[in-house]
Amino acid sequence: MKTTKLYQKDVYLKDWDAHITSVQKHSTDEALLYITLDKTAFFPEGGGQSCDTGVLGPYEVIDVQEDNDQIIHTVRITEECCHNRPSEGDNVHCSISWDRRFDNMQRHCGEHILSGIFFDLFGGVNRGFHMGQEYMTIDISLEAKPEITEITYEMALEAERGANKVIWSDAPVTVLRFDRREDAENLPLRKALAFDEDISIVCVGSVENAADCVACCGTHPSTAGQVGIIKIYKVEKYKGMFRIYFEAGARALNDYRVKHDILTELSNKYSSSVEDFPLKLRIQEEKLSAIKDELYHIRKAFIDSHCEKLDELLSVTDENVVIYKLPQLSLDDVFSMGKHYMNNCTKLIMLYSQKDTSFILVSDGSYDCGKLVKEYASFYKGKGGGNKVSARAIFTSEHDAFLFADLICKHLS
């Protein structure tokens, strides 16, 4: 039995009564049923737009799909209502989730308006549309104006301004339905029709001066002003086309709020106005870069001074193992110091980072550093590894670290 599509007659219909025309079990999940109705305002997934959700009687509608002339509602049967399962012939009161519907209407209509502007300004044809959770994308192929070979971000912002002007004009949005391709093709379509019958054309503005005119089965508000706002995020090349990332409606407003709050917080942190923040941040980055450069040279000089002290110690000791503590240096800095002795010291040097309770072992290969760590570090809950000339051993406490060092000393004495 063909389902009457109420959403085609009134996109603002939220509640209605209907008869159940069929009930089928889900193939794998006993808590789910497939239900068809004699009439429905639930929009099925299609045209890049997600389906409506809501309730069908006491049952939650979690998915809606179209199969030929029928609209199939997937409903979840909860424990509270499983004793009263739906049956063919039942009358039910239905309600869609309006926030979800209007969100889809804003976004889908926003896509129409923006695609129409890209076509008008640059001859760009929308060859792909996706409504994601975080943003929407359209894939624009430059076809109608061969002289234009790319879409820059500045060009995208020009299209954004044009799209928002359509919204500010509150242009009417109408859906024209045709049974024959020949009748629909008289309209100023930005994309050729792909089918011959049951054609729905969405027109933004008048037919004589349309901001967009294209075949579409989705739901849209009655005026462009209800879209609210369109914001483009970025442009990137994609498979010979240009992918436009953007958002529309309440989602674009929420995105602005989040980013505005972040920018305001950062501006306050730097004692700056929002307008002056980029300059203030650039000055701070330059200062930070200078500090990092100065710190690099100080660290290098500090490591060099410790190398001199260690060289002096190496020249007077007869021990096979030399332990040298570095309380101020991180493990990475200690490793940088250790590079001075890799492959050119016949003794085993154990450089200790007090900050990271870790040892760097270095030698000329006479002592296999990696093997020593692998064989003995685990005795004291240590971990690490390396090769013949260098290895690191990381411990959870200084006590364990020096038990490991003591064992190495005894082993190699």
C-alpha positions as CSV (number, residue, x, y, z in Angstrom):
1,M,0.0,0.0,0.0
2,K,1.4,3.4,-1.0
3,T,2.2,5.7,1.9
4,T,0.9,9.3,1.7
5,K,3.8,11.6,2.2
6,L,2.5,14.3,4.5
7,Y,5.9,16.1,4.6
8,Q,5.5,16.9,1.0
9,K,2.3,18.8,1.7
10,D,3.3,20.5,5.0
11,V,6.9,20.5,6.3
12,Y,5.7,22.2,9.5
13,L,3.3,19.3,10.4
14,K,4.6,17.9,13.7
15,D,1.7,15.6,14.9
16,W,-0.9,13.5,13.1
17,D,-2.9,10.3,13.4
18,A,-2.4,7.3,11.2
19,H,-3.3,3.7,10.6
20,I,-0.7,0.9,10.8
21,T,-0.7,-0.9,7.4
22,S,2.0,-3.5,8.2
23,V,4.3,-4.7,11.0
24,Q,7.4,-6.9,10.4
25,K,10.0,-8.2,12.7
26,H,13.6,-7.1,12.5
27,S,15.8,-9.9,11.2
28,T,18.3,-9.9,14.1
29,D,17.0,-7.6,16.9
30,E,13.8,-8.6,18.7
31,A,13.4,-5.1,20.2
32,L,13.0,-3.5,16.7
33,L,10.1,-3.6,14.3
34,Y,9.5,-2.3,10.8
35,I,6.2,-0.5,10.6
36,T,4.4,1.2,7.6
37,L,1.6,3.7,7.9
38,D,-1.2,4.9,5.6
39,K,0.3,8.4,5.9
40,T,3.4,9.8,7.5
41,A,5.2,13.1,8.1
42,F,8.4,11.3,8.9
43,F,10.9,12.2,6.2
44,P,13.0,9.1,5.1
45,E,16.7,9.4,4.6
46,G,17.6,10.7,1.1
47,G,19.1,13.4,-0.9
48,G,22.0,13.8,1.5
49,Q,19.6,14.5,4.4
50,S,19.2,12.3,7.5
51,C,15.7,10.9,8.4
52,D,13.3,12.3,10.9
53,T,13.0,10.7,14.3
54,G,10.2,10.9,16.9
55,V,7.5,8.6,18.3
56,L,4.9,6.4,16.7
57,G,2.3,5.8,19.4
58,P,4.3,4.8,22.5
59,Y,7.2,3.6,20.3
60,E,10.4,5.4,19.5
61,V,11.2,5.9,15.8
62,I,14.9,5.5,15.2
63,D,15.2,5.2,11.4
64,V,13.0,5.9,8.4
65,Q,13.7,4.6,4.9
66,E,11.7,4.7,1.6
67,D,11.2,1.4,-0.3
68,N,9.4,2.0,-3.6
69,D,6.0,3.6,-2.6
70,Q,6.2,2.8,1.1
71,I,7.9,4.6,4.0
72,I,9.3,2.1,6.4
73,H,9.7,3.2,10.1
74,T,12.1,1.3,12.3
75,V,10.7,1.5,15.9
76,R,12.2,0.3,19.2
77,I,10.0,-1.6,21.5
78,T,10.9,-0.9,25.2
79,E,10.2,-3.1,28.2
80,E,7.5,-0.6,29.3
81,C,5.4,-1.1,26.2
82,C,6.4,-4.6,25.0
83,H,3.1,-6.1,26.5
84,N,1.2,-3.9,24.0
85,R,3.0,-4.5,20.7
86,P,1.6,-2.8,17.6
87,S,-0.5,-4.6,15.1
88,E,-1.7,-4.0,11.6
89,G,-4.9,-1.9,11.6
90,D,-4.1,-0.1,14.9
91,N,-4.6,3.7,15.0
92,V,-1.6,5.6,16.3
93,H,-0.7,9.2,17.1
94,C,2.6,10.2,15.6
95,S,5.0,13.0,16.4
96,I,8.3,14.0,14.8
97,S,11.3,15.5,16.7
98,W,10.9,19.1,15.5
99,D,14.3,20.3,16.6
100,R,15.9,17.6,14.4
101,R,13.6,18.4,11.5
102,F,14.1,22.1,11.6
103,D,17.9,21.6,11.9
104,N,17.8,19.5,8.7
105,M,15.6,22.1,7.0
106,Q,18.0,24.9,7.8
107,R,21.1,23.0,6.8
108,H,19.6,21.6,3.6
109,C,18.2,24.9,2.4
110,G,21.5,26.5,3.3
111,E,23.2,24.1,1.0
112,H,20.8,24.9,-1.8
113,I,21.4,28.6,-1.5
114,L,25.2,28.3,-1.3
115,S,25.4,25.9,-4.2
116,G,23.2,28.2,-6.3
117,I,25.6,31.1,-5.6
118,F,28.7,29.1,-6.5
119,F,27.0,28.2,-9.8
120,D,26.0,31.8,-10.5
121,L,29.3,33.4,-9.6
122,F,31.8,30.8,-10.7
123,G,30.0,28.2,-12.8
124,G,30.6,25.7,-10.1
125,V,28.3,22.6,-10.2
126,N,27.6,20.7,-6.9
127,R,28.7,17.1,-7.6
128,G,28.6,15.9,-4.0
129,F,26.8,16.9,-0.7
130,H,27.2,15.5,2.8
131,M,25.5,16.6,6.0
132,G,28.0,15.5,8.8
133,Q,27.6,15.9,12.5
134,E,30.3,18.6,12.7
135,Y,29.9,20.3,9.4
136,M,28.5,20.0,5.9
137,T,30.5,19.7,2.6
138,I,29.7,20.3,-1.0
139,D,32.0,19.3,-3.8
140,I,32.1,22.0,-6.5
141,S,33.2,21.1,-10.0
142,L,34.1,24.1,-12.2
143,E,32.3,23.3,-15.4
144,A,30.1,26.2,-16.7
145,K,32.8,28.9,-16.8
146,P,36.0,27.4,-18.3
147,E,37.9,30.6,-17.6
148,I,37.7,29.9,-13.9
149,T,40.1,27.1,-12.8
150,E,40.2,27.3,-9.0
151,I,38.2,28.4,-6.0
152,T,40.3,30.3,-3.5
153,Y,39.2,31.0,0.1
154,E,38.6,34.6,-0.9
155,M,36.2,33.5,-3.7
156,A,34.5,31.2,-1.2
157,L,33.9,34.2,1.1
158,E,32.4,36.1,-1.8
159,A,30.0,33.2,-2.3
160,E,29.3,33.2,1.5
161,R,28.4,36.9,1.3
162,G,26.1,36.3,-1.6
163,A,24.4,33.4,0.1
164,N,23.7,35.4,3.2
165,K,22.3,38.2,1.2
166,V,19.7,35.7,-0.1
167,I,18.9,34.8,3.5
168,W,18.6,38.5,4.5
169,S,16.2,39.1,1.6
170,D,14.0,36.4,3.1
171,A,13.3,35.0,-0.4
172,P,10.5,32.5,-0.6
173,V,11.3,28.8,-0.9
174,T,8.8,26.9,-2.9
175,V,8.6,23.2,-4.0
176,L,7.2,22.6,-7.4
177,R,6.1,19.1,-8.3
178,F,5.9,17.7,-11.8
179,D,4.8,14.3,-13.3
180,R,6.8,14.9,-16.5
181,R,10.4,15.8,-17.2
182,E,9.4,18.1,-20.0
183,D,7.4,20.4,-17.7
184,A,10.2,20.6,-15.1
185,E,12.9,21.4,-17.7
186,N,11.3,24.7,-18.5
187,L,12.6,26.0,-15.1
188,P,16.1,27.6,-14.7
189,L,17.7,24.5,-13.3
190,R,21.4,24.6,-12.2
191,K,21.7,20.8,-12.7
192,A,20.2,18.5,-15.3
193,L,17.4,16.2,-14.2
194,A,18.3,12.6,-13.4
195,F,14.7,11.1,-13.6
196,D,11.6,11.4,-15.7
197,E,8.6,11.4,-13.3
198,D,7.6,12.3,-9.7
199,I,9.9,15.3,-9.9
200,S,10.2,17.8,-7.0
201,I,12.0,21.1,-7.8
202,V,13.1,23.4,-4.9
203,C,13.2,27.1,-6.0
204,V,14.7,29.8,-3.7
205,G,13.3,33.1,-4.8
206,S,11.1,33.7,-7.9
207,V,11.3,31.4,-10.9
208,E,12.2,34.5,-13.0
209,N,15.1,35.5,-10.6
210,A,15.9,32.3,-8.7
211,A,18.9,32.2,-6.2
212,D,18.7,28.4,-6.7
213,C,16.5,26.0,-8.6
214,V,17.2,22.3,-8.5
215,A,15.6,18.9,-8.1
216,C,15.5,17.8,-4.5
217,C,13.4,15.5,-2.3
218,G,14.4,17.0,1.1
219,T,12.6,19.3,3.5
220,H,13.1,23.0,3.5
221,P,11.7,26.1,5.3
222,S,9.2,28.3,3.5
223,T,11.5,31.3,3.4
224,A,15.3,31.7,3.2
225,G,15.4,33.9,6.2
226,Q,14.7,30.9,8.4
227,V,18.1,29.5,7.5
228,G,19.5,32.2,9.7
229,I,23.2,32.2,8.6
230,I,25.7,30.4,6.4
231,K,29.4,30.2,7.4
232,I,32.2,28.7,5.3
233,Y,35.0,27.1,7.3
234,K,37.6,26.2,4.6
235,V,38.2,25.2,1.0
236,E,40.4,22.3,-0.2
237,K,41.1,20.5,-3.5
238,Y,39.4,17.2,-3.8
239,K,39.5,14.7,-6.7
240,G,39.7,17.4,-9.3
241,M,37.0,19.5,-7.6
242,F,36.9,21.9,-4.6
243,R,35.4,20.7,-1.4
244,I,33.7,23.5,0.6
245,Y,33.3,23.0,4.4
246,F,30.5,25.0,5.9
247,E,27.6,25.1,8.3
248,A,24.2,26.8,8.4
249,G,21.4,27.7,10.8
250,A,21.6,27.1,14.5
251,R,24.7,25.0,14.1
252,A,26.6,27.9,12.5
253,L,25.5,30.2,15.3
254,N,26.6,27.7,17.9
255,D,30.0,27.3,16.2
256,Y,30.4,31.1,16.3
257,R,29.5,31.2,20.0
258,V,32.1,28.5,20.9
259,K,34.8,30.2,18.9
260,H,33.9,33.7,20.1
261,D,34.1,32.5,23.7
262,I,37.5,30.9,23.1
263,L,38.8,34.1,21.4
264,T,37.4,36.3,24.2
265,E,39.0,34.1,26.9
266,L,42.4,34.2,25.1
267,S,42.1,38.0,24.5
268,N,41.4,38.6,28.2
269,K,44.4,36.3,29.1
270,Y,46.7,38.5,27.0
271,S,45.0,41.8,28.2
272,S,44.0,42.6,24.7
273,S,40.8,43.4,22.7
274,V,39.5,40.8,20.3
275,E,40.5,43.0,17.4
276,D,44.1,43.5,18.7
277,F,44.6,39.9,19.8
278,P,46.3,38.6,16.6
279,L,49.0,41.3,16.8
280,K,49.4,40.8,20.6
281,L,49.7,37.0,20.1
282,R,52.3,37.6,17.3
283,I,54.4,39.8,19.6
284,Q,54.2,37.2,22.4
285,E,55.2,34.4,19.9
286,E,58.3,36.5,18.9
287,K,59.2,37.0,22.5
288,L,58.7,33.3,23.2
289,S,60.9,32.4,20.2
290,A,63.7,34.7,21.5
291,I,63.4,33.1,25.0
292,K,63.6,29.6,23.5
293,D,66.7,30.6,21.5
294,E,68.3,32.0,24.7
295,L,67.3,28.9,26.7
296,Y,68.8,26.7,24.0
297,H,72.2,28.4,24.3
298,I,72.0,28.4,28.1
299,R,71.2,24.7,28.1
300,K,74.0,23.9,25.7
301,A,76.5,25.9,27.8
302,F,75.2,24.1,30.9
303,I,75.7,20.6,29.3
304,D,79.1,21.6,28.0
305,S,80.1,22.6,31.6
306,H,79.0,19.2,32.9
307,C,80.9,17.5,30.1
308,E,84.1,19.2,31.2
309,K,83.5,18.0,34.8
310,L,82.8,14.5,33.6
311,D,85.9,14.5,31.4
312,E,87.9,15.5,34.4
313,L,86.3,12.6,36.4
314,L,87.0,10.1,33.6
315,S,90.6,11.1,33.4
316,V,91.3,10.3,37.1
317,T,89.1,7.2,37.8
318,D,90.1,3.6,37.3
319,E,86.5,2.3,37.6
320,N,84.9,0.5,34.7
321,V,81.5,2.2,35.5
322,V,81.2,5.9,36.1
323,I,77.9,7.2,37.5
324,Y,77.2,10.9,37.0
325,K,74.2,12.6,38.5
326,L,72.4,15.5,36.7
327,P,69.6,16.7,39.0
328,Q,68.6,19.7,36.8
329,L,68.4,18.0,33.4
330,S,65.5,16.1,31.8
331,L,66.1,12.7,30.2
332,D,66.2,14.3,26.7
333,D,68.9,16.8,27.9
334,V,70.8,13.9,29.5
335,F,70.7,12.0,26.3
336,S,72.1,15.0,24.4
337,M,75.0,15.1,26.9
338,G,75.5,11.3,26.4
339,K,76.0,11.8,22.6
340,H,79.4,13.3,23.4
341,Y,80.6,9.9,24.7
342,M,79.0,7.4,22.4
343,N,81.6,5.4,20.5
344,N,84.5,7.2,22.1
345,C,84.7,6.1,25.7
346,T,86.0,2.8,26.8
347,K,84.2,3.0,30.1
348,L,80.5,2.5,30.8
349,I,79.0,5.9,31.6
350,M,75.7,6.0,33.5
351,L,74.2,9.5,33.3
352,Y,71.3,9.9,35.8
353,S,68.3,12.3,35.3
354,Q,66.9,13.0,38.8
355,K,63.9,14.7,37.2
356,D,62.9,11.6,35.4
357,T,64.4,8.9,37.7
358,S,66.2,7.5,34.6
359,F,69.6,6.5,33.5
360,I,71.2,7.0,30.1
361,L,74.0,4.4,29.5
362,V,76.7,5.2,26.9
363,S,79.9,3.5,25.8
364,D,82.0,2.8,22.8
365,G,80.4,-0.6,22.4
366,S,82.8,-2.4,24.8
367,Y,79.8,-2.7,27.1
368,D,76.5,-3.5,25.4
369,C,74.3,-0.8,26.8
370,G,71.1,-2.2,25.4
371,K,71.8,-5.7,26.6
372,L,72.5,-4.5,30.2
373,V,69.2,-2.6,30.3
374,K,67.3,-5.6,28.9
375,E,68.8,-8.1,31.3
376,Y,68.8,-6.1,34.6
377,A,66.3,-3.1,34.5
378,S,63.3,-5.4,35.0
379,F,64.7,-6.6,38.3
380,Y,63.8,-3.2,39.8
381,K,60.6,-2.5,37.9
382,G,62.5,-0.6,35.2
383,K,61.9,-0.5,31.5
384,G,63.7,0.8,28.5
385,G,66.1,-0.3,25.7
386,G,68.7,0.8,23.2
387,N,71.7,-0.5,21.3
388,K,75.3,-1.3,22.0
389,V,76.5,2.3,22.4
390,S,73.5,3.9,24.1
391,A,70.4,2.9,26.1
392,R,67.9,4.3,28.5
393,A,66.5,2.7,31.7
394,I,63.4,4.3,33.3
395,F,62.3,3.6,36.9
396,T,59.4,4.5,39.1
397,S,61.7,5.6,42.0
398,E,65.2,6.8,42.7
399,H,65.7,3.9,45.1
400,D,65.1,1.3,42.3
401,A,67.2,3.3,39.8
402,F,70.3,3.1,42.1
403,L,69.7,-0.5,42.9
404,F,70.0,-1.1,39.2
405,A,73.1,1.0,39.0
406,D,74.7,-0.8,41.9
407,L,74.0,-4.1,40.2
408,I,75.6,-3.0,37.0
409,C,78.7,-1.8,38.9
410,K,79.1,-5.1,40.7
411,H,78.5,-7.0,37.5
412,L,81.2,-5.1,35.6
413,S,83.8,-4.6,38.4
